[in-house]
Amino acid sequence: MSRIRVFAGHFGSGKTEIAINYAIYLAKQGHKVAIVDIDIVNPYFCTRDVKGILDSHGIKLIAADPNLSNAELMVVPAEVKAVFNDKSYEVVMDIGGDDQGAVVLGMYNRYFKEEPYDMYFVVNNTCLMRTRYAPPVWRARSRERFMGIYSR
């Protein structure tokens, strides 16, 4: 398994919950963990909403300024690059599964070429915005490979 795990999915898929729980799982296994929230469009539930819980597990949170949480400015924190350079971290990334998410992830393409990563697409079949055809479309736009699909 790779040091970097990326969880992608559309609004309401549950990707953030899965990413948070996976980060906590890694921390409980004794790993140094960073969770990166770069889901910049329509964030319904953000990792920064549970910063206290993440802190209690020693998980480093990299996310946009919480004072901008309702501003919808599509801000990507500069600190994201740090997780690619500091190899001591196990990294969990939460990224939107739409066109904007693919563009954001593409910003870090050169880093993904330098080391392996695991990417999972989270699908919620009960969500109004079904993602039945999303993984192939998203993959084509982001040029990323998927390790698996989580269906809720």
Backbone bond lengths (Angstrom), bond angles and torsions (degrees), N, CA, C in turn:
res aa  C-N    CA-C-N  psi(-1)  N-CA   C-N-CA  omega(-1)  CA-C   N-CA-C  phi
1 M - - - 1.453 - - 1.525 109.26 -
2 S 1.290 115.62 141.89 1.459 121.97 -177.44 1.524 112.12 -78.33
3 R 1.307 114.77 162.09 1.467 121.70 178.71 1.520 111.28 -73.13
4 I 1.322 116.90 -27.90 1.461 122.03 -178.20 1.519 109.30 -109.09
5 R 1.344 115.40 126.55 1.467 121.23 176.49 1.516 107.79 -121.45
6 V 1.323 116.08 129.64 1.461 122.25 -178.77 1.520 108.16 -113.66
7 F 1.336 116.04 126.09 1.461 121.85 175.96 1.518 107.80 -110.85
8 A 1.328 115.87 116.11 1.461 121.95 -179.17 1.520 108.99 -117.48
9 G 1.309 115.62 153.59 1.455 120.10 177.29 1.513 109.85 171.86
10 H 1.316 113.75 162.23 1.454 119.42 -179.23 1.524 112.26 -77.12
11 F 1.311 114.78 168.61 1.467 124.39 177.21 1.526 109.39 -49.85
12 G 1.336 116.34 126.86 1.454 120.93 176.89 1.512 115.19 83.00
13 S 1.327 117.44 6.54 1.464 119.71 -178.38 1.528 112.42 -77.62
14 G 1.317 116.95 -23.96 1.458 121.07 -177.97 1.516 113.32 98.31
15 K 1.328 116.51 11.30 1.466 120.10 -177.24 1.526 112.67 -61.73
16 T 1.316 117.06 -36.69 1.460 119.62 -179.14 1.525 110.58 -67.16
17 E 1.315 117.33 -43.01 1.468 120.39 177.49 1.523 111.08 -61.26
18 I 1.318 116.30 -42.90 1.468 119.97 178.91 1.520 110.14 -65.02
19 A 1.332 117.49 -44.12 1.464 121.13 179.43 1.527 111.16 -60.99
20 I 1.331 117.03 -45.02 1.471 120.79 179.40 1.520 110.52 -61.75
21 N 1.314 116.96 -48.07 1.466 120.21 -178.61 1.521 111.99 -65.61
22 Y 1.321 117.30 -34.63 1.455 119.87 177.47 1.530 110.58 -68.66
23 A 1.324 116.85 -39.83 1.471 120.40 177.27 1.529 110.67 -62.28
24 I 1.325 116.77 -42.42 1.471 120.79 177.99 1.526 110.31 -64.02
25 Y 1.327 116.63 -41.40 1.468 121.07 177.02 1.530 110.34 -57.24
26 L 1.338 116.86 -47.90 1.463 120.43 179.96 1.531 111.24 -61.67
27 A 1.332 116.55 -42.76 1.467 120.77 179.79 1.532 110.79 -62.03
28 K 1.317 116.56 -40.30 1.478 120.54 178.81 1.525 111.77 -66.77
29 Q 1.331 116.62 -22.57 1.464 121.27 176.22 1.534 111.37 -82.00
30 G 1.334 116.58 -0.03 1.456 121.31 177.10 1.522 115.05 93.95
31 H 1.320 117.58 9.27 1.461 120.87 179.96 1.527 111.74 -84.26
32 K 1.308 115.64 151.98 1.461 123.23 169.96 1.525 105.59 -82.40
33 V 1.343 117.32 118.91 1.462 121.05 -169.47 1.526 111.66 -123.14
34 A 1.324 114.79 141.25 1.466 121.83 170.31 1.524 107.28 -125.57
35 I 1.313 116.36 136.06 1.458 120.93 173.91 1.526 107.29 -112.66
36 V 1.329 115.41 131.69 1.460 121.63 -175.40 1.521 108.40 -114.89
37 D 1.320 116.25 117.51 1.462 121.67 179.89 1.519 108.27 -100.45
38 I 1.343 115.38 100.54 1.459 119.65 176.49 1.528 109.96 -120.87
39 D 1.331 114.51 32.83 1.461 121.26 172.30 1.523 105.71 -87.17
40 I 1.323 116.12 95.77 1.466 120.31 -167.84 1.517 115.07 -95.61
41 V 1.326 118.19 -8.25 1.459 120.05 -175.71 1.524 109.84 -115.58
42 N 1.313 117.13 129.22 1.457 123.46 178.50 1.524 114.08 48.20
43 P 1.318 118.04 50.83 1.464 118.24 -180.00 1.530 110.60 -71.09
44 Y 1.331 115.41 107.11 1.463 121.01 -179.68 1.523 110.15 -77.52
45 F 1.306 116.42 -45.43 1.459 123.04 -179.46 1.517 106.60 -131.97
46 C 1.314 117.04 115.52 1.463 121.63 -174.04 1.520 111.20 -105.17
47 T 1.302 115.52 152.68 1.461 119.26 176.39 1.518 110.89 -61.94
48 R 1.315 117.24 -32.15 1.473 118.83 -179.50 1.520 111.88 -66.33
49 D 1.352 117.43 -16.74 1.460 120.74 176.03 1.524 111.78 -67.56
50 V 1.337 117.29 -21.28 1.467 121.37 -179.30 1.528 111.12 -119.23
51 K 1.313 115.73 31.81 1.463 120.34 -178.49 1.524 112.27 -55.02
52 G 1.327 117.41 -39.88 1.463 120.40 179.35 1.525 112.35 -60.62
53 I 1.308 116.75 -41.79 1.468 121.19 178.38 1.525 109.96 -65.70
54 L 1.319 116.27 -44.89 1.466 120.10 178.60 1.524 110.89 -61.25
55 D 1.324 116.36 -44.25 1.474 121.05 177.65 1.529 111.18 -58.96
56 S 1.324 116.68 -39.76 1.470 120.34 -178.21 1.522 112.48 -65.46
57 H 1.329 116.75 -20.39 1.466 121.63 177.25 1.525 111.53 -101.03
58 G 1.328 116.84 4.06 1.460 121.02 179.25 1.517 113.30 74.54
59 I 1.320 117.37 23.20 1.460 122.01 -178.33 1.531 109.27 -91.10
60 K 1.323 115.06 127.93 1.465 120.53 177.79 1.528 108.45 -79.26
61 L 1.321 116.79 127.43 1.457 122.42 178.61 1.521 110.02 -101.94
62 I 1.315 115.41 125.95 1.462 121.12 174.13 1.518 106.46 -116.44
63 A 1.321 115.85 111.78 1.465 121.90 -176.17 1.519 108.68 -155.19
64 A 1.322 115.11 167.96 1.460 120.48 177.01 1.530 109.85 -62.72
65 D 1.288 115.67 158.15 1.463 122.57 178.05 1.531 109.87 -52.75
66 P 1.346 118.10 124.53 1.468 120.10 -179.13 1.529 113.86 -60.94
67 N 1.319 117.41 -21.93 1.464 120.13 176.92 1.515 112.27 -69.01
68 L 1.341 115.67 -14.39 1.462 121.07 179.82 1.531 112.05 -104.60
69 S 1.324 116.39 11.84 1.468 120.13 -171.81 1.523 114.23 -59.17
70 N 1.301 118.86 -30.93 1.459 120.31 -179.90 1.528 112.96 -104.14
71 A 1.310 115.98 6.80 1.458 119.63 -176.73 1.523 113.23 -82.02
72 E 1.325 117.76 -20.21 1.466 123.16 -178.11 1.531 111.16 50.41
73 L 1.331 115.12 52.70 1.458 120.67 -178.36 1.522 113.00 -92.56
74 M 1.321 117.76 -2.00 1.467 122.25 -178.36 1.520 110.84 55.03
75 V 1.332 116.04 54.11 1.452 122.63 -177.16 1.526 110.00 -94.00
76 V 1.328 116.12 130.32 1.463 122.24 174.30 1.523 106.88 -109.59
77 P 1.343 117.68 117.90 1.461 119.66 -177.83 1.527 112.32 -65.64
78 A 1.312 116.24 139.28 1.462 121.49 179.56 1.529 111.48 -63.30
79 E 1.319 116.69 -25.43 1.457 122.34 -177.31 1.534 113.42 -64.30
80 V 1.325 117.39 -13.12 1.469 120.96 179.89 1.526 110.62 -55.64
81 K 1.307 117.21 -39.89 1.472 120.71 -178.32 1.525 112.50 -59.90
82 A 1.317 117.28 -26.04 1.464 120.99 -177.92 1.524 112.41 -60.84
83 V 1.338 117.77 -35.01 1.462 119.10 -177.41 1.526 112.45 -70.61
84 F 1.315 116.87 -22.43 1.458 119.33 176.01 1.530 110.88 -78.48
85 N 1.328 116.03 -30.45 1.462 120.61 -178.01 1.518 113.35 -86.40
86 D 1.321 118.12 -32.78 1.462 122.00 -179.09 1.522 108.83 -94.21
87 K 1.311 116.13 95.56 1.467 122.55 -174.78 1.528 113.01 -73.66
88 S 1.326 118.14 -1.05 1.468 119.90 179.46 1.532 111.90 -77.72
89 Y 1.326 117.36 -12.86 1.464 121.59 -178.23 1.525 112.56 -93.68
90 E 1.330 114.95 140.86 1.457 121.97 161.89 1.526 103.21 -86.83
91 V 1.327 117.86 130.96 1.459 121.37 -170.75 1.522 110.85 -116.44
92 V 1.336 115.05 132.81 1.459 122.21 174.04 1.521 106.19 -119.59
93 M 1.341 116.22 123.49 1.470 120.84 -179.25 1.519 109.87 -112.79
94 D 1.323 115.64 136.75 1.466 123.81 177.56 1.531 106.39 -112.78
95 I 1.344 115.61 114.63 1.467 119.94 -174.57 1.524 110.20 -133.17
96 G 1.307 116.63 141.94 1.461 120.56 178.24 1.518 111.48 -66.20
97 G 1.330 115.95 150.69 1.457 120.86 -177.12 1.507 114.29 -98.69
98 D 1.304 116.61 22.34 1.464 119.55 -179.81 1.533 109.37 -106.81
99 D 1.323 116.33 -172.53 1.470 120.46 -178.93 1.525 112.19 -57.45
100 Q 1.336 116.75 -41.66 1.463 120.18 -179.03 1.530 110.71 -64.95
101 G 1.331 116.55 -37.72 1.458 120.11 177.57 1.518 111.61 -62.81
102 A 1.322 115.95 -40.61 1.468 120.42 178.22 1.524 110.67 -63.57
103 V 1.322 116.64 -39.55 1.465 120.73 178.95 1.526 110.36 -65.50
104 V 1.329 116.75 -45.08 1.470 120.19 179.98 1.525 110.24 -60.93
105 L 1.326 116.80 -47.36 1.458 119.80 -179.92 1.528 110.73 -62.81
106 G 1.313 116.43 -36.06 1.459 120.97 178.51 1.521 113.13 -62.31
107 M 1.330 116.85 -24.32 1.469 120.87 177.23 1.527 111.35 -60.82
108 Y 1.335 116.47 -24.52 1.464 121.33 -176.03 1.522 111.69 -108.64
109 N 1.324 116.58 18.01 1.455 122.02 -176.25 1.529 112.93 -55.58
110 R 1.317 116.68 -41.04 1.470 118.56 -177.92 1.527 111.83 -64.13
111 Y 1.336 117.44 -32.11 1.462 120.72 177.42 1.525 110.85 -71.28
112 F 1.336 116.22 -38.61 1.457 119.80 179.28 1.525 111.67 -66.94
113 K 1.312 117.01 -25.54 1.468 120.54 177.24 1.524 111.32 -73.78
114 E 1.331 116.54 -22.67 1.455 121.11 -175.46 1.522 113.95 -85.16
115 E 1.324 118.04 -21.64 1.458 119.78 179.12 1.525 110.47 -151.02
116 P 1.316 116.53 153.96 1.462 118.98 -178.03 1.531 112.10 -67.78
117 Y 1.311 114.99 156.10 1.456 122.18 176.95 1.521 107.89 -149.37
118 D 1.313 116.20 160.08 1.461 121.91 175.38 1.517 107.66 -115.51
119 M 1.319 115.90 132.78 1.457 120.55 -178.23 1.517 109.52 -124.17
120 Y 1.337 114.90 132.24 1.463 121.64 -178.62 1.520 109.48 -125.46
121 F 1.311 116.48 136.09 1.458 121.40 176.78 1.524 107.64 -102.72
122 V 1.318 116.92 124.78 1.464 122.51 -177.80 1.522 108.86 -98.33
123 V 1.323 115.79 127.57 1.455 122.18 -178.08 1.523 108.88 -122.70
124 N 1.310 116.08 134.54 1.464 122.13 174.85 1.523 107.02 -117.12
125 N 1.313 116.72 104.03 1.463 120.83 -176.77 1.520 113.45 -69.02
126 T 1.329 117.41 -13.48 1.463 119.70 179.03 1.521 112.47 -93.73
127 C 1.313 116.41 -4.30 1.465 121.21 179.78 1.526 109.93 -73.32
128 L 1.316 116.52 143.03 1.455 120.72 179.27 1.517 112.33 -60.10
129 M 1.323 116.05 -32.61 1.464 120.64 -179.94 1.529 107.74 -96.49
130 R 1.306 117.22 73.76 1.468 121.90 -176.02 1.520 111.07 -57.50
131 T 1.312 114.79 147.19 1.464 120.71 -175.21 1.529 110.89 -117.15
132 R 1.307 117.53 34.81 1.461 122.30 -174.53 1.528 112.98 -53.39
133 Y 1.316 117.37 -42.00 1.457 120.13 -177.04 1.525 112.03 -106.27
134 A 1.301 117.46 9.44 1.461 120.65 -173.80 1.525 114.49 -65.11
135 P 1.343 121.16 -46.63 1.467 118.01 -174.89 1.521 114.74 -55.60
136 P 1.354 121.54 -47.90 1.465 118.54 179.80 1.530 112.95 -64.27
137 V 1.336 116.74 -39.67 1.463 120.46 179.96 1.513 109.51 -65.48
138 W 1.325 117.01 -47.49 1.456 121.23 -177.56 1.524 110.05 -64.41
139 R 1.320 116.08 -40.28 1.457 119.99 179.97 1.524 110.42 -61.82
140 A 1.314 116.43 -42.01 1.456 119.76 -179.74 1.521 111.29 -64.02
141 R 1.314 116.72 -35.97 1.463 120.04 -178.00 1.522 112.39 -78.85
142 S 1.327 117.21 -33.54 1.461 119.77 -175.34 1.523 113.00 -95.66
143 R 1.341 116.97 -14.69 1.461 123.11 -176.63 1.522 111.75 61.66
144 E 1.321 117.08 28.54 1.461 121.17 179.00 1.517 110.29 -105.22
145 R 1.329 116.21 158.97 1.455 121.20 177.49 1.526 109.02 -106.22
146 F 1.310 116.38 149.95 1.456 120.89 -179.24 1.522 110.30 -110.30
147 M 1.335 115.73 137.15 1.469 121.64 175.13 1.521 110.58 -82.87
148 G 1.328 116.56 -29.92 1.452 119.66 -177.29 1.502 111.61 -174.27
149 I 1.312 114.27 174.63 1.455 121.65 177.65 1.510 108.35 -126.60
150 Y 1.314 117.05 128.72 1.456 122.57 174.43 1.512 107.58 -96.77
151 S 1.318 116.78 126.02 1.454 121.12 177.16 1.511 108.97 -111.31
152 R 1.319 116.51 129.12 1.465 120.92 -178.96 1.504 110.40 -100.98
